[in-house]
């Protein structure tokens, strides 16, 4: 997982060849913590499942 941007092909929203997610927010819930991530290129937001999903 490279954190430095060797290839800076930032550009067209929604046309990422591959989304690159960065942490957008972390939400504490009764069952654990959920996290949302945002694509640094196009701004798409995706919600990650609970970080501590017991079952
Ligand atoms: Zn994207």
mmCIF file of the protein (N, C-alpha, C, O) and its ligand, coordinates in Angstrom:
data_MODEL
# 
_entry.id   MODEL 
# 
loop_
_entity.id 
_entity.type 
_entity.pdbx_number_of_molecules 
1 polymer     1 
2 non-polymer 1 
# 
_entity_poly.entity_id                      1 
_entity_poly.type                           'polypeptide(L)' 
_entity_poly.nstd_linkage                   no 
_entity_poly.nstd_monomer                   no 
_entity_poly.pdbx_seq_one_letter_code       
;(UNK)(UNK)(UNK)(UNK)(UNK)(UNK)(UNK)(UNK)(UNK)(UNK)(UNK)(UNK)(UNK)(UNK)(UNK)(UNK)
(UNK)(UNK)(UNK)(UNK)(UNK)(UNK)(UNK)(UNK)(UNK)(UNK)(UNK)(UNK)(UNK)(UNK)(UNK)(UNK)
(UNK)(UNK)(UNK)(UNK)(UNK)(UNK)(UNK)(UNK)(UNK)(UNK)(UNK)(UNK)(UNK)(UNK)(UNK)(UNK)
(UNK)(UNK)(UNK)(UNK)(UNK)(UNK)(UNK)
;
_entity_poly.pdbx_seq_one_letter_code_can   XXXXXXXXXXXXXXXXXXXXXXXXXXXXXXXXXXXXXXXXXXXXXXXXXXXXXXX 
_entity_poly.pdbx_strand_id                 A 
# 
loop_
_entity_poly_seq.entity_id 
_entity_poly_seq.num 
_entity_poly_seq.mon_id 
_entity_poly_seq.hetero 
1 1  UNK n 
1 2  UNK n 
1 3  UNK n 
1 4  UNK n 
1 5  UNK n 
1 6  UNK n 
1 7  UNK n 
1 8  UNK n 
1 9  UNK n 
1 10 UNK n 
1 11 UNK n 
1 12 UNK n 
1 13 UNK n 
1 14 UNK n 
1 15 UNK n 
1 16 UNK n 
1 17 UNK n 
1 18 UNK n 
1 19 UNK n 
1 20 UNK n 
1 21 UNK n 
1 22 UNK n 
1 23 UNK n 
1 24 UNK n 
1 25 UNK n 
1 26 UNK n 
1 27 UNK n 
1 28 UNK n 
1 29 UNK n 
1 30 UNK n 
1 31 UNK n 
1 32 UNK n 
1 33 UNK n 
1 34 UNK n 
1 35 UNK n 
1 36 UNK n 
1 37 UNK n 
1 38 UNK n 
1 39 UNK n 
1 40 UNK n 
1 41 UNK n 
1 42 UNK n 
1 43 UNK n 
1 44 UNK n 
1 45 UNK n 
1 46 UNK n 
1 47 UNK n 
1 48 UNK n 
1 49 UNK n 
1 50 UNK n 
1 51 UNK n 
1 52 UNK n 
1 53 UNK n 
1 54 UNK n 
1 55 UNK n 
# 
loop_
_struct_asym.id 
_struct_asym.entity_id 
A 1 
B 2 
# 
loop_
_chem_comp.id 
_chem_comp.type 
_chem_comp.mon_nstd_flag 
UNK 'L-peptide linking' . 
ZN  non-polymer         . 
# 
_pdbx_entity_nonpoly.entity_id   2 
_pdbx_entity_nonpoly.name        ? 
_pdbx_entity_nonpoly.comp_id     ZN 
# 
_pdbx_nonpoly_scheme.asym_id         B 
_pdbx_nonpoly_scheme.entity_id       2 
_pdbx_nonpoly_scheme.mon_id          ZN 
_pdbx_nonpoly_scheme.ndb_seq_num     1 
_pdbx_nonpoly_scheme.pdb_seq_num     101 
_pdbx_nonpoly_scheme.auth_seq_num    101 
_pdbx_nonpoly_scheme.pdb_mon_id      ZN 
_pdbx_nonpoly_scheme.auth_mon_id     ZN 
_pdbx_nonpoly_scheme.pdb_strand_id   A 
_pdbx_nonpoly_scheme.pdb_ins_code    . 
# 
loop_
_atom_site.group_PDB 
_atom_site.id 
_atom_site.type_symbol 
_atom_site.label_atom_id 
_atom_site.label_alt_id 
_atom_site.label_comp_id 
_atom_site.label_asym_id 
_atom_site.label_entity_id 
_atom_site.label_seq_id 
_atom_site.pdbx_PDB_ins_code 
_atom_site.Cartn_x 
_atom_site.Cartn_y 
_atom_site.Cartn_z 
_atom_site.occupancy 
_atom_site.B_iso_or_equiv 
_atom_site.pdbx_formal_charge 
_atom_site.auth_seq_id 
_atom_site.auth_comp_id 
_atom_site.auth_asym_id 
_atom_site.auth_atom_id 
_atom_site.pdbx_PDB_model_num 
ATOM   1   N  N  . UNK A 1 1  ? 0.832   -1.189  0.000   1.00 0.00 ? 1   UNK A N  1 
ATOM   2   C  CA . UNK A 1 1  ? 0.000   0.000   0.000   1.00 0.00 ? 1   UNK A CA 1 
ATOM   3   C  C  . UNK A 1 1  ? 0.867   1.239   0.000   1.00 0.00 ? 1   UNK A C  1 
ATOM   4   O  O  . UNK A 1 1  ? 1.320   1.707   1.044   1.00 0.00 ? 1   UNK A O  1 
ATOM   5   N  N  . UNK A 1 2  ? 1.080   1.740   -1.154  1.00 0.00 ? 2   UNK A N  1 
ATOM   6   C  CA . UNK A 1 2  ? 1.901   2.932   -1.290  1.00 0.00 ? 2   UNK A CA 1 
ATOM   7   C  C  . UNK A 1 2  ? 1.117   4.163   -0.885  1.00 0.00 ? 2   UNK A C  1 
ATOM   8   O  O  . UNK A 1 2  ? -0.033  4.339   -1.287  1.00 0.00 ? 2   UNK A O  1 
ATOM   9   N  N  . UNK A 1 3  ? 1.722   4.984   -0.115  1.00 0.00 ? 3   UNK A N  1 
ATOM   10  C  CA . UNK A 1 3  ? 1.012   6.182   0.341   1.00 0.00 ? 3   UNK A CA 1 
ATOM   11  C  C  . UNK A 1 3  ? 1.481   7.426   -0.410  1.00 0.00 ? 3   UNK A C  1 
ATOM   12  O  O  . UNK A 1 3  ? 0.846   8.479   -0.359  1.00 0.00 ? 3   UNK A O  1 
ATOM   13  N  N  . UNK A 1 4  ? 2.576   7.282   -1.088  1.00 0.00 ? 4   UNK A N  1 
ATOM   14  C  CA . UNK A 1 4  ? 3.031   8.429   -1.861  1.00 0.00 ? 4   UNK A CA 1 
ATOM   15  C  C  . UNK A 1 4  ? 2.552   8.302   -3.305  1.00 0.00 ? 4   UNK A C  1 
ATOM   16  O  O  . UNK A 1 4  ? 2.409   7.201   -3.838  1.00 0.00 ? 4   UNK A O  1 
ATOM   17  N  N  . UNK A 1 5  ? 2.317   9.418   -3.901  1.00 0.00 ? 5   UNK A N  1 
ATOM   18  C  CA . UNK A 1 5  ? 1.726   9.404   -5.223  1.00 0.00 ? 5   UNK A CA 1 
ATOM   19  C  C  . UNK A 1 5  ? 2.797   9.487   -6.298  1.00 0.00 ? 5   UNK A C  1 
ATOM   20  O  O  . UNK A 1 5  ? 3.163   10.568  -6.758  1.00 0.00 ? 5   UNK A O  1 
ATOM   21  N  N  . UNK A 1 6  ? 3.278   8.341   -6.675  1.00 0.00 ? 6   UNK A N  1 
ATOM   22  C  CA . UNK A 1 6  ? 4.291   8.315   -7.722  1.00 0.00 ? 6   UNK A CA 1 
ATOM   23  C  C  . UNK A 1 6  ? 3.685   8.767   -9.041  1.00 0.00 ? 6   UNK A C  1 
ATOM   24  O  O  . UNK A 1 6  ? 4.307   9.468   -9.839  1.00 0.00 ? 6   UNK A O  1 
ATOM   25  N  N  . UNK A 1 7  ? 2.455   8.338   -9.233  1.00 0.00 ? 7   UNK A N  1 
ATOM   26  C  CA . UNK A 1 7  ? 1.768   8.719   -10.464 1.00 0.00 ? 7   UNK A CA 1 
ATOM   27  C  C  . UNK A 1 7  ? 0.642   9.696   -10.160 1.00 0.00 ? 7   UNK A C  1 
ATOM   28  O  O  . UNK A 1 7  ? -0.386  9.321   -9.595  1.00 0.00 ? 7   UNK A O  1 
ATOM   29  N  N  . UNK A 1 8  ? 0.838   10.900  -10.524 1.00 0.00 ? 8   UNK A N  1 
ATOM   30  C  CA . UNK A 1 8  ? -0.209  11.882  -10.246 1.00 0.00 ? 8   UNK A CA 1 
ATOM   31  C  C  . UNK A 1 8  ? -1.086  12.088  -11.474 1.00 0.00 ? 8   UNK A C  1 
ATOM   32  O  O  . UNK A 1 8  ? -0.945  13.051  -12.228 1.00 0.00 ? 8   UNK A O  1 
ATOM   33  N  N  . UNK A 1 9  ? -1.976  11.156  -11.632 1.00 0.00 ? 9   UNK A N  1 
ATOM   34  C  CA . UNK A 1 9  ? -2.921  11.273  -12.728 1.00 0.00 ? 9   UNK A CA 1 
ATOM   35  C  C  . UNK A 1 9  ? -4.287  11.674  -12.193 1.00 0.00 ? 9   UNK A C  1 
ATOM   36  O  O  . UNK A 1 9  ? -5.312  11.093  -12.548 1.00 0.00 ? 9   UNK A O  1 
ATOM   37  N  N  . UNK A 1 10 ? -4.274  12.655  -11.351 1.00 0.00 ? 10  UNK A N  1 
ATOM   38  C  CA . UNK A 1 10 ? -5.534  13.150  -10.828 1.00 0.00 ? 10  UNK A CA 1 
ATOM   39  C  C  . UNK A 1 10 ? -6.309  13.787  -11.962 1.00 0.00 ? 10  UNK A C  1 
ATOM   40  O  O  . UNK A 1 10 ? -5.744  14.422  -12.852 1.00 0.00 ? 10  UNK A O  1 
ATOM   41  N  N  . UNK A 1 11 ? -7.594  13.604  -11.909 1.00 0.00 ? 11  UNK A N  1 
ATOM   42  C  CA . UNK A 1 11 ? -8.304  14.217  -13.009 1.00 0.00 ? 11  UNK A CA 1 
ATOM   43  C  C  . UNK A 1 11 ? -9.791  14.052  -13.003 1.00 0.00 ? 11  UNK A C  1 
ATOM   44  O  O  . UNK A 1 11 ? -10.491 14.562  -12.128 1.00 0.00 ? 11  UNK A O  1 
ATOM   45  N  N  . UNK A 1 12 ? -10.254 13.352  -13.962 1.00 0.00 ? 12  UNK A N  1 
ATOM   46  C  CA . UNK A 1 12 ? -11.671 13.374  -14.285 1.00 0.00 ? 12  UNK A CA 1 
ATOM   47  C  C  . UNK A 1 12 ? -12.520 12.684  -13.222 1.00 0.00 ? 12  UNK A C  1 
ATOM   48  O  O  . UNK A 1 12 ? -12.344 11.492  -12.967 1.00 0.00 ? 12  UNK A O  1 
ATOM   49  N  N  . UNK A 1 13 ? -13.417 13.406  -12.614 1.00 0.00 ? 13  UNK A N  1 
ATOM   50  C  CA . UNK A 1 13 ? -14.287 12.813  -11.604 1.00 0.00 ? 13  UNK A CA 1 
ATOM   51  C  C  . UNK A 1 13 ? -15.106 11.668  -12.179 1.00 0.00 ? 13  UNK A C  1 
ATOM   52  O  O  . UNK A 1 13 ? -15.704 11.792  -13.248 1.00 0.00 ? 13  UNK A O  1 
ATOM   53  N  N  . UNK A 1 14 ? -15.124 10.562  -11.463 1.00 0.00 ? 14  UNK A N  1 
ATOM   54  C  CA . UNK A 1 14 ? -15.942 9.437   -11.884 1.00 0.00 ? 14  UNK A CA 1 
ATOM   55  C  C  . UNK A 1 14 ? -15.278 8.574   -12.939 1.00 0.00 ? 14  UNK A C  1 
ATOM   56  O  O  . UNK A 1 14 ? -15.836 7.558   -13.352 1.00 0.00 ? 14  UNK A O  1 
ATOM   57  N  N  . UNK A 1 15 ? -14.117 8.961   -13.371 1.00 0.00 ? 15  UNK A N  1 
ATOM   58  C  CA . UNK A 1 15 ? -13.453 8.159   -14.386 1.00 0.00 ? 15  UNK A CA 1 
ATOM   59  C  C  . UNK A 1 15 ? -12.120 7.621   -13.901 1.00 0.00 ? 15  UNK A C  1 
ATOM   60  O  O  . UNK A 1 15 ? -11.176 7.453   -14.673 1.00 0.00 ? 15  UNK A O  1 
ATOM   61  N  N  . UNK A 1 16 ? -12.066 7.360   -12.632 1.00 0.00 ? 16  UNK A N  1 
ATOM   62  C  CA . UNK A 1 16 ? -10.858 6.770   -12.094 1.00 0.00 ? 16  UNK A CA 1 
ATOM   63  C  C  . UNK A 1 16 ? -10.668 5.378   -12.658 1.00 0.00 ? 16  UNK A C  1 
ATOM   64  O  O  . UNK A 1 16 ? -11.613 4.589   -12.665 1.00 0.00 ? 16  UNK A O  1 
ATOM   65  N  N  . UNK A 1 17 ? -9.503  5.060   -13.121 1.00 0.00 ? 17  UNK A N  1 
ATOM   66  C  CA . UNK A 1 17 ? -9.223  3.676   -13.496 1.00 0.00 ? 17  UNK A CA 1 
ATOM   67  C  C  . UNK A 1 17 ? -9.267  2.790   -12.251 1.00 0.00 ? 17  UNK A C  1 
ATOM   68  O  O  . UNK A 1 17 ? -9.588  1.603   -12.302 1.00 0.00 ? 17  UNK A O  1 
ATOM   69  N  N  . UNK A 1 18 ? -8.935  3.413   -11.161 1.00 0.00 ? 18  UNK A N  1 
ATOM   70  C  CA . UNK A 1 18 ? -8.969  2.682   -9.891  1.00 0.00 ? 18  UNK A CA 1 
ATOM   71  C  C  . UNK A 1 18 ? -9.099  3.702   -8.773  1.00 0.00 ? 18  UNK A C  1 
ATOM   72  O  O  . UNK A 1 18 ? -8.233  4.558   -8.589  1.00 0.00 ? 18  UNK A O  1 
ATOM   73  N  N  . UNK A 1 19 ? -10.187 3.599   -8.031  1.00 0.00 ? 19  UNK A N  1 
ATOM   74  C  CA . UNK A 1 19 ? -10.366 4.555   -6.938  1.00 0.00 ? 19  UNK A CA 1 
ATOM   75  C  C  . UNK A 1 19 ? -9.236  4.438   -5.934  1.00 0.00 ? 19  UNK A C  1 
ATOM   76  O  O  . UNK A 1 19 ? -8.740  3.350   -5.639  1.00 0.00 ? 19  UNK A O  1 
ATOM   77  N  N  . UNK A 1 20 ? -8.852  5.572   -5.428  1.00 0.00 ? 20  UNK A N  1 
ATOM   78  C  CA . UNK A 1 20 ? -7.850  5.548   -4.364  1.00 0.00 ? 20  UNK A CA 1 
ATOM   79  C  C  . UNK A 1 20 ? -8.497  6.137   -3.131  1.00 0.00 ? 20  UNK A C  1 
ATOM   80  O  O  . UNK A 1 20 ? -8.752  7.340   -3.066  1.00 0.00 ? 20  UNK A O  1 
ATOM   81  N  N  . UNK A 1 21 ? -8.761  5.291   -2.156  1.00 0.00 ? 21  UNK A N  1 
ATOM   82  C  CA . UNK A 1 21 ? -9.557  5.693   -1.010  1.00 0.00 ? 21  UNK A CA 1 
ATOM   83  C  C  . UNK A 1 21 ? -8.704  6.312   0.071   1.00 0.00 ? 21  UNK A C  1 
ATOM   84  O  O  . UNK A 1 21 ? -7.597  5.860   0.364   1.00 0.00 ? 21  UNK A O  1 
ATOM   85  N  N  . UNK A 1 22 ? -9.246  7.351   0.650   1.00 0.00 ? 22  UNK A N  1 
ATOM   86  C  CA . UNK A 1 22 ? -8.643  7.925   1.846   1.00 0.00 ? 22  UNK A CA 1 
ATOM   87  C  C  . UNK A 1 22 ? -9.740  8.022   2.889   1.00 0.00 ? 22  UNK A C  1 
ATOM   88  O  O  . UNK A 1 22 ? -10.924 8.081   2.557   1.00 0.00 ? 22  UNK A O  1 
ATOM   89  N  N  . UNK A 1 23 ? -9.343  8.038   4.133   1.00 0.00 ? 23  UNK A N  1 
ATOM   90  C  CA . UNK A 1 23 ? -10.335 8.067   5.206   1.00 0.00 ? 23  UNK A CA 1 
ATOM   91  C  C  . UNK A 1 23 ? -11.106 9.375   5.176   1.00 0.00 ? 23  UNK A C  1 
ATOM   92  O  O  . UNK A 1 23 ? -10.532 10.464  5.148   1.00 0.00 ? 23  UNK A O  1 
ATOM   93  N  N  . UNK A 1 24 ? -12.407 9.235   5.184   1.00 0.00 ? 24  UNK A N  1 
ATOM   94  C  CA . UNK A 1 24 ? -13.270 10.404  5.124   1.00 0.00 ? 24  UNK A CA 1 
ATOM   95  C  C  . UNK A 1 24 ? -13.876 10.671  6.494   1.00 0.00 ? 24  UNK A C  1 
ATOM   96  O  O  . UNK A 1 24 ? -14.007 11.822  6.912   1.00 0.00 ? 24  UNK A O  1 
ATOM   97  N  N  . UNK A 1 25 ? -14.236 9.619   7.176   1.00 0.00 ? 25  UNK A N  1 
ATOM   98  C  CA . UNK A 1 25 ? -14.822 9.806   8.498   1.00 0.00 ? 25  UNK A CA 1 
ATOM   99  C  C  . UNK A 1 25 ? -14.909 8.500   9.249   1.00 0.00 ? 25  UNK A C  1 
ATOM   100 O  O  . UNK A 1 25 ? -14.958 7.426   8.651   1.00 0.00 ? 25  UNK A O  1 
ATOM   101 N  N  . UNK A 1 26 ? -14.928 8.597   10.546  1.00 0.00 ? 26  UNK A N  1 
ATOM   102 C  CA . UNK A 1 26 ? -15.067 7.396   11.373  1.00 0.00 ? 26  UNK A CA 1 
ATOM   103 C  C  . UNK A 1 26 ? -16.242 7.603   12.308  1.00 0.00 ? 26  UNK A C  1 
ATOM   104 O  O  . UNK A 1 26 ? -16.365 8.642   12.956  1.00 0.00 ? 26  UNK A O  1 
ATOM   105 N  N  . UNK A 1 27 ? -17.094 6.610   12.368  1.00 0.00 ? 27  UNK A N  1 
ATOM   106 C  CA . UNK A 1 27 ? -18.302 6.732   13.157  1.00 0.00 ? 27  UNK A CA 1 
ATOM   107 C  C  . UNK A 1 27 ? -18.368 5.615   14.179  1.00 0.00 ? 27  UNK A C  1 
ATOM   108 O  O  . UNK A 1 27 ? -18.288 4.432   13.850  1.00 0.00 ? 27  UNK A O  1 
ATOM   109 N  N  . UNK A 1 28 ? -18.514 6.022   15.418  1.00 0.00 ? 28  UNK A N  1 
ATOM   110 C  CA . UNK A 1 28 ? -18.651 5.035   16.475  1.00 0.00 ? 28  UNK A CA 1 
ATOM   111 C  C  . UNK A 1 28 ? -20.109 4.621   16.593  1.00 0.00 ? 28  UNK A C  1 
ATOM   112 O  O  . UNK A 1 28 ? -21.010 5.460   16.603  1.00 0.00 ? 28  UNK A O  1 
ATOM   113 N  N  . UNK A 1 29 ? -20.323 3.331   16.680  1.00 0.00 ? 29  UNK A N  1 
ATOM   114 C  CA . UNK A 1 29 ? -21.679 2.817   16.796  1.00 0.00 ? 29  UNK A CA 1 
ATOM   115 C  C  . UNK A 1 29 ? -21.727 1.854   17.967  1.00 0.00 ? 29  UNK A C  1 
ATOM   116 O  O  . UNK A 1 29 ? -20.710 1.552   18.590  1.00 0.00 ? 29  UNK A O  1 
ATOM   117 N  N  . UNK A 1 30 ? -22.924 1.384   18.250  1.00 0.00 ? 30  UNK A N  1 
ATOM   118 C  CA . UNK A 1 30 ? -23.088 0.471   19.377  1.00 0.00 ? 30  UNK A CA 1 
ATOM   119 C  C  . UNK A 1 30 ? -22.307 -0.807  19.178  1.00 0.00 ? 30  UNK A C  1 
ATOM   120 O  O  . UNK A 1 30 ? -21.769 -1.367  20.133  1.00 0.00 ? 30  UNK A O  1 
ATOM   121 N  N  . UNK A 1 31 ? -22.243 -1.265  17.967  1.00 0.00 ? 31  UNK A N  1 
ATOM   122 C  CA . UNK A 1 31 ? -21.607 -2.540  17.693  1.00 0.00 ? 31  UNK A CA 1 
ATOM   123 C  C  . UNK A 1 31 ? -20.140 -2.394  17.339  1.00 0.00 ? 31  UNK A C  1 
ATOM   124 O  O  . UNK A 1 31 ? -19.432 -3.390  17.189  1.00 0.00 ? 31  UNK A O  1 
ATOM   125 N  N  . UNK A 1 32 ? -19.683 -1.175  17.206  1.00 0.00 ? 32  UNK A N  1 
ATOM   126 C  CA . UNK A 1 32 ? -18.280 -0.996  16.849  1.00 0.00 ? 32  UNK A CA 1 
ATOM   127 C  C  . UNK A 1 32 ? -18.094 0.313   16.125  1.00 0.00 ? 32  UNK A C  1 
ATOM   128 O  O  . UNK A 1 32 ? -18.826 1.276   16.354  1.00 0.00 ? 32  UNK A O  1 
ATOM   129 N  N  . UNK A 1 33 ? -17.134 0.341   15.270  1.00 0.00 ? 33  UNK A N  1 
ATOM   130 C  CA . UNK A 1 33 ? -16.852 1.561   14.530  1.00 0.00 ? 33  UNK A CA 1 
ATOM   131 C  C  . UNK A 1 33 ? -16.997 1.327   13.037  1.00 0.00 ? 33  UNK A C  1 
ATOM   132 O  O  . UNK A 1 33 ? -16.565 0.309   12.495  1.00 0.00 ? 33  UNK A O  1 
ATOM   133 N  N  . UNK A 1 34 ? -17.607 2.285   12.403  1.00 0.00 ? 34  UNK A N  1 
ATOM   134 C  CA . UNK A 1 34 ? -17.695 2.221   10.946  1.00 0.00 ? 34  UNK A CA 1 
ATOM   135 C  C  . UNK A 1 34 ? -16.847 3.339   10.369  1.00 0.00 ? 34  UNK A C  1 
ATOM   136 O  O  . UNK A 1 34 ? -16.538 4.320   11.044  1.00 0.00 ? 34  UNK A O  1 
ATOM   137 N  N  . UNK A 1 35 ? -16.491 3.178   9.149   1.00 0.00 ? 35  UNK A N  1 
ATOM   138 C  CA . UNK A 1 35 ? -15.609 4.146   8.532   1.00 0.00 ? 35  UNK A CA 1 
ATOM   139 C  C  . UNK A 1 35 ? -16.095 4.449   7.123   1.00 0.00 ? 35  UNK A C  1 
ATOM   140 O  O  . UNK A 1 35 ? -16.546 3.561   6.400   1.00 0.00 ? 35  UNK A O  1 
ATOM   141 N  N  . UNK A 1 36 ? -15.998 5.688   6.756   1.00 0.00 ? 36  UNK A N  1 
ATOM   142 C  CA . UNK A 1 36 ? -16.280 6.019   5.364   1.00 0.00 ? 36  UNK A CA 1 
ATOM   143 C  C  . UNK A 1 36 ? -14.982 6.469   4.716   1.00 0.00 ? 36  UNK A C  1 
ATOM   144 O  O  . UNK A 1 36 ? -14.130 7.100   5.342   1.00 0.00 ? 36  UNK A O  1 
ATOM   145 N  N  . UNK A 1 37 ? -14.865 6.135   3.480   1.00 0.00 ? 37  UNK A N  1 
ATOM   146 C  CA . UNK A 1 37 ? -13.666 6.513   2.731   1.00 0.00 ? 37  UNK A CA 1 
ATOM   147 C  C  . UNK A 1 37 ? -14.078 7.306   1.501   1.00 0.00 ? 37  UNK A C  1 
ATOM   148 O  O  . UNK A 1 37 ? -15.164 7.118   0.952   1.00 0.00 ? 37  UNK A O  1 
ATOM   149 N  N  . UNK A 1 38 ? -13.216 8.168   1.095   1.00 0.00 ? 38  UNK A N  1 
ATOM   150 C  CA . UNK A 1 38 ? -13.504 9.008   -0.056  1.00 0.00 ? 38  UNK A CA 1 
ATOM   151 C  C  . UNK A 1 38 ? -12.391 8.852   -1.083  1.00 0.00 ? 38  UNK A C  1 
ATOM   152 O  O  . UNK A 1 38 ? -11.209 8.835   -0.739  1.00 0.00 ? 38  UNK A O  1 
ATOM   153 N  N  . UNK A 1 39 ? -12.776 8.741   -2.315  1.00 0.00 ? 39  UNK A N  1 
ATOM   154 C  CA . UNK A 1 39 ? -11.768 8.647   -3.369  1.00 0.00 ? 39  UNK A CA 1 
ATOM   155 C  C  . UNK A 1 39 ? -11.103 10.005  -3.523  1.00 0.00 ? 39  UNK A C  1 
ATOM   156 O  O  . UNK A 1 39 ? -11.770 11.028  -3.679  1.00 0.00 ? 39  UNK A O  1 
ATOM   157 N  N  . UNK A 1 40 ? -9.803  9.996   -3.478  1.00 0.00 ? 40  UNK A N  1 
ATOM   158 C  CA . UNK A 1 40 ? -9.079  11.263  -3.538  1.00 0.00 ? 40  UNK A CA 1 
ATOM   159 C  C  . UNK A 1 40 ? -9.135  11.882  -4.919  1.00 0.00 ? 40  UNK A C  1 
ATOM   160 O  O  . UNK A 1 40 ? -8.833  13.063  -5.090  1.00 0.00 ? 40  UNK A O  1 
ATOM   161 N  N  . UNK A 1 41 ? -9.518  11.092  -5.900  1.00 0.00 ? 41  UNK A N  1 
ATOM   162 C  CA . UNK A 1 41 ? -9.555  11.617  -7.271  1.00 0.00 ? 41  UNK A CA 1 
ATOM   163 C  C  . UNK A 1 41 ? -10.934 12.141  -7.638  1.00 0.00 ? 41  UNK A C  1 
ATOM   164 O  O  . UNK A 1 41 ? -11.077 13.278  -8.087  1.00 0.00 ? 41  UNK A O  1 
ATOM   165 N  N  . UNK A 1 42 ? -11.950 11.304  -7.445  1.00 0.00 ? 42  UNK A N  1 
ATOM   166 C  CA . UNK A 1 42 ? -13.266 11.691  -7.954  1.00 0.00 ? 42  UNK A CA 1 
ATOM   167 C  C  . UNK A 1 42 ? -14.231 12.070  -6.842  1.00 0.00 ? 42  UNK A C  1 
ATOM   168 O  O  . UNK A 1 42 ? -15.311 12.598  -7.108  1.00 0.00 ? 42  UNK A O  1 
ATOM   169 N  N  . UNK A 1 43 ? -13.847 11.802  -5.590  1.00 0.00 ? 43  UNK A N  1 
ATOM   170 C  CA . UNK A 1 43 ? -14.701 12.224  -4.487  1.00 0.00 ? 43  UNK A CA 1 
ATOM   171 C  C  . UNK A 1 43 ? -15.821 11.259  -4.170  1.00 0.00 ? 43  UNK A C  1 
ATOM   172 O  O  . UNK A 1 43 ? -16.701 11.568  -3.365  1.00 0.00 ? 43  UNK A O  1 
ATOM   173 N  N  . UNK A 1 44 ? -15.800 10.100  -4.789  1.00 0.00 ? 44  UNK A N  1 
ATOM   174 C  CA . UNK A 1 44 ? -16.807 9.096   -4.470  1.00 0.00 ? 44  UNK A CA 1 
ATOM   175 C  C  . UNK A 1 44 ? -16.642 8.649   -3.026  1.00 0.00 ? 44  UNK A C  1 
ATOM   176 O  O  . UNK A 1 44 ? -15.522 8.498   -2.537  1.00 0.00 ? 44  UNK A O  1 
ATOM   177 N  N  . UNK A 1 45 ? -17.757 8.441   -2.352  1.00 0.00 ? 45  UNK A N  1 
ATOM   178 C  CA . UNK A 1 45 ? -17.691 8.022   -0.955  1.00 0.00 ? 45  UNK A CA 1 
ATOM   179 C  C  . UNK A 1 45 ? -18.236 6.611   -0.814  1.00 0.00 ? 45  UNK A C  1 
ATOM   180 O  O  . UNK A 1 45 ? -19.272 6.255   -1.375  1.00 0.00 ? 45  UNK A O  1 
ATOM   181 N  N  . UNK A 1 46 ? -17.504 5.831   -0.049  1.00 0.00 ? 46  UNK A N  1 
ATOM   182 C  CA . UNK A 1 46 ? -17.906 4.452   0.182   1.00 0.00 ? 46  UNK A CA 1 
ATOM   183 C  C  . UNK A 1 46 ? -17.842 4.188   1.672   1.00 0.00 ? 46  UNK A C  1 
ATOM   184 O  O  . UNK A 1 46 ? -16.938 4.663   2.360   1.00 0.00 ? 46  UNK A O  1 
ATOM   185 N  N  . UNK A 1 47 ? -18.807 3.426   2.166   1.00 0.00 ? 47  UNK A N  1 
ATOM   186 C  CA . UNK A 1 47 ? -18.832 3.126   3.582   1.00 0.00 ? 47  UNK A CA 1 
ATOM   187 C  C  . UNK A 1 47 ? -18.268 1.742   3.842   1.00 0.00 ? 47  UNK A C  1 
ATOM   188 O  O  . UNK A 1 47 ? -18.729 0.744   3.287   1.00 0.00 ? 47  UNK A O  1 
ATOM   189 N  N  . UNK A 1 48 ? -17.285 1.708   4.678   1.00 0.00 ? 48  UNK A N  1 
ATOM   190 C  CA . UNK A 1 48 ? -16.686 0.441   5.049   1.00 0.00 ? 48  UNK A CA 1 
ATOM   191 C  C  . UNK A 1 48 ? -17.535 -0.190  6.146   1.00 0.00 ? 48  UNK A C  1 
ATOM   192 O  O  . UNK A 1 48 ? -18.121 0.519   6.964   1.00 0.00 ? 48  UNK A O  1 
ATOM   193 N  N  . UNK A 1 49 ? -17.602 -1.510  6.168   1.00 0.00 ? 49  UNK A N  1 
ATOM   194 C  CA . UNK A 1 49 ? -18.322 -2.188  7.243   1.00 0.00 ? 49  UNK A CA 1 
ATOM   195 C  C  . UNK A 1 49 ? -17.634 -2.000  8.569   1.00 0.00 ? 49  UNK A C  1 
ATOM   196 O  O  . UNK A 1 49 ? -16.524 -1.474  8.649   1.00 0.00 ? 49  UNK A O  1 
ATOM   197 N  N  . UNK A 1 50 ? -18.303 -2.433  9.590   1.00 0.00 ? 50  UNK A N  1 
ATOM   198 C  CA . UNK A 1 50 ? -17.779 -2.266  10.930  1.00 0.00 ? 50  UNK A CA 1 
ATOM   199 C  C  . UNK A 1 50 ? -16.367 -2.809  11.070  1.00 0.00 ? 50  UNK A C  1 
ATOM   200 O  O  . UNK A 1 50 ? -16.038 -3.875  10.550  1.00 0.00 ? 50  UNK A O  1 
ATOM   201 N  N  . UNK A 1 51 ? -15.549 -2.062  11.777  1.00 0.00 ? 51  UNK A N  1 
ATOM   202 C  CA . UNK A 1 51 ? -14.158 -2.469  11.940  1.00 0.00 ? 51  UNK A CA 1 
ATOM   203 C  C  . UNK A 1 51 ? -14.045 -3.631  12.901  1.00 0.00 ? 51  UNK A C  1 
ATOM   204 O  O  . UNK A 1 51 ? -13.117 -4.436  12.821  1.00 0.00 ? 51  UNK A O  1 
ATOM   205 N  N  . UNK A 1 52 ? -14.992 -3.708  13.801  1.00 0.00 ? 52  UNK A N  1 
ATOM   206 C  CA . UNK A 1 52 ? -14.958 -4.787  14.789  1.00 0.00 ? 52  UNK A CA 1 
ATOM   207 C  C  . UNK A 1 52 ? -16.269 -5.549  14.744  1.00 0.00 ? 52  UNK A C  1 
ATOM   208 O  O  . UNK A 1 52 ? -17.079 -5.502  15.671  1.00 0.00 ? 52  UNK A O  1 
ATOM   209 N  N  . UNK A 1 53 ? -16.447 -6.238  13.657  1.00 0.00 ? 53  UNK A N  1 
ATOM   210 C  CA . UNK A 1 53 ? -17.676 -6.982  13.478  1.00 0.00 ? 53  UNK A CA 1 
ATOM   211 C  C  . UNK A 1 53 ? -17.540 -8.328  14.170  1.00 0.00 ? 53  UNK A C  1 
ATOM   212 O  O  . UNK A 1 53 ? -16.851 -9.222  13.679  1.00 0.00 ? 53  UNK A O  1 
ATOM   213 N  N  . UNK A 1 54 ? -18.183 -8.463  15.284  1.00 0.00 ? 54  UNK A N  1 
ATOM   214 C  CA . UNK A 1 54 ? -18.030 -9.663  16.087  1.00 0.00 ? 54  UNK A CA 1 
ATOM   215 C  C  . UNK A 1 54 ? -18.443 -10.924 15.368  1.00 0.00 ? 54  UNK A C  1 
ATOM   216 O  O  . UNK A 1 54 ? -17.695 -11.901 15.336  1.00 0.00 ? 54  UNK A O  1 
ATOM   217 N  N  . UNK A 1 55 ? -19.605 -10.909 14.802  1.00 0.00 ? 55  UNK A N  1 
ATOM   218 C  CA . UNK A 1 55 ? -20.075 -12.108 14.134  1.00 0.00 ? 55  UNK A CA 1 
ATOM   219 C  C  . UNK A 1 55 ? -19.746 -12.024 12.675  1.00 0.00 ? 55  UNK A C  1 
ATOM   220 O  O  . UNK A 1 55 ? -20.058 -12.943 11.917  1.00 0.00 ? 55  UNK A O  1 
HETATM 221 ZN ZN . ZN  B 2 .  ? -12.470 7.638   -7.847  1.00 0.00 ? 101 ZN  A ZN 1 
# 
